[in-house]
Amino acid sequence: MPTFGKGRINRKLTKKRKLETHIYSKNGRKFLRERRRYPVDNSSLNSYSVRFNLNINNWIKKRFNKTKKPVFVLDWGCGKGNALTELAKTNKNVKCYGFARDSHNEWRNNSHVKFIQNDAESLFRYFKNGSLDLVISRLGLLHLGNGFFDYAVRVSEKLNQGGVLVSDIPSRDAILTTENFCGKYNNLRKKKRRKTALKEKFVIPSKGIDVEINWVSNIMKIKKVS
Ligand SMILES: C[S@@+](CC[C@H](N)C(=O)[O-])C[C@H]1O[C@@H](n2cnc3c(N)ncnc32)[C@H](O)[C@@H]1O
């Protein structure tokens, strides 16, 4: 098992999250306003596949045929977990994990997916390095803004060889202004790159990963090669 711990429904807010609720006053009375729910949190598996131009079901089947081991999938920022539930129902060789800092009632009776409710920084203690085959994140990781790229590289350490992470990206600037990207990774980018390049591919040998960024559809794909 690559994980420990379980998602907990209606877990008490952490101190950090409590700060995110804010107090406003109206006519001298004070009210507490909670952070707003996300407008999209129940996307289907098909909408993930279309967004990432990747048939997730087929990918899982191929992966299983190759490794003959259950395929471990993590949805980072899973919302209600609809996509994972569909995936688990149609593939018996898959183990699905949903990660999000907000819990949902829909998680309660869902025996197909294991949910982990925690903040981004805590993800790393739930999974061993090399334990995941596929990490998908639709409208999830991009909430990390400028920290997105470094964080995604750290998550890729959890991938098994041949494993893939796909995510939409916050913006071109959020990646290019990443301190690491400009310093450590920048010189790895193709020398002849054009500012207007639509796609970018480079390798980070120290991490054993191939990175592919599509600036048009705003998708990043990381493949663990060694
Ligand atoms: C817009 S919802 C996307 C839900 C789902 N991927 C979909 O497409 O239906 C964003 C998700 O990212 C999670 N999220 C955002 N910031 C997070 C953070 N810092 N740590 C953990 N989860 C986060 C939220 O809890 C939520 O589940």
The ligand as a Tripos MOL2 file, in Angstrom:
@<TRIPOS>MOLECULE
LIG
   27    29     1     0     0
SMALL
NO_CHARGES

@<TRIPOS>ATOM
      1 C1        -12.1270   23.6440   -8.9980 C.3       1 LIG1
      2 S1        -12.0160   22.2290   -7.9180 S.3       1 LIG1
      3 C2        -11.6660   21.0030   -9.1700 C.3       1 LIG1
      4 C3        -12.3610   19.6930   -8.8760 C.3       1 LIG1
      5 C4        -12.1880   18.5820   -9.9080 C.3       1 LIG1
      6 N1        -10.8130   18.3940  -10.2940 N.3       1 LIG1
      7 C5        -13.0730   18.8000  -11.1020 C.2       1 LIG1
      8 O1        -12.5880   19.1120  -12.1860 O.co2     1 LIG1
      9 O2        -14.2870   18.6430  -10.9530 O.co2     1 LIG1
     10 C6        -10.4280   22.5030   -7.1330 C.3       1 LIG1
     11 C7         -9.9890   21.4030   -6.1890 C.3       1 LIG1
     12 O3         -8.6350   21.6690   -5.8040 O.3       1 LIG1
     13 C8         -8.5220   21.5150   -4.4040 C.3       1 LIG1
     14 N2         -7.4700   22.4110   -3.9210 N.ar      1 LIG1
     15 C9         -7.2580   23.6920   -4.2740 C.ar      1 LIG1
     16 N3         -6.1970   24.2000   -3.6190 N.ar      1 LIG1
     17 C10        -5.7230   23.1910   -2.8410 C.ar      1 LIG1
     18 C11        -4.6420   23.0710   -1.9250 C.ar      1 LIG1
     19 N4         -3.8340   24.0950   -1.6700 N.pl3     1 LIG1
     20 N5         -4.4410   21.8830   -1.3060 N.ar      1 LIG1
     21 C12        -5.2630   20.8260   -1.5700 C.ar      1 LIG1
     22 N6         -6.3020   20.8820   -2.4250 N.ar      1 LIG1
     23 C13        -6.5310   22.0380   -3.0480 C.ar      1 LIG1
     24 C14        -9.8770   21.8570   -3.8510 C.3       1 LIG1
     25 O4        -10.1150   21.2610   -2.5910 O.3       1 LIG1
     26 C15       -10.8150   21.3180   -4.9270 C.3       1 LIG1
     27 O5        -11.1130   19.9690   -4.6750 O.3       1 LIG1
@<TRIPOS>BOND
     1     1     2 1
     2     2     3 1
     3     2    10 1
     4     3     4 1
     5     4     5 1
     6     5     6 1
     7     5     7 1
     8     7     8 2
     9     7     9 1
    10    10    11 1
    11    11    12 1
    12    11    26 1
    13    12    13 1
    14    13    14 1
    15    13    24 1
    16    14    15 ar
    17    14    23 ar
    18    15    16 ar
    19    16    17 ar
    20    17    18 ar
    21    17    23 ar
    22    18    19 1
    23    18    20 ar
    24    20    21 ar
    25    21    22 ar
    26    22    23 ar
    27    24    25 1
    28    24    26 1
    29    26    27 1
@<TRIPOS>SUBSTRUCTURE
     1 LIG1         1 GROUP 0 **** ****
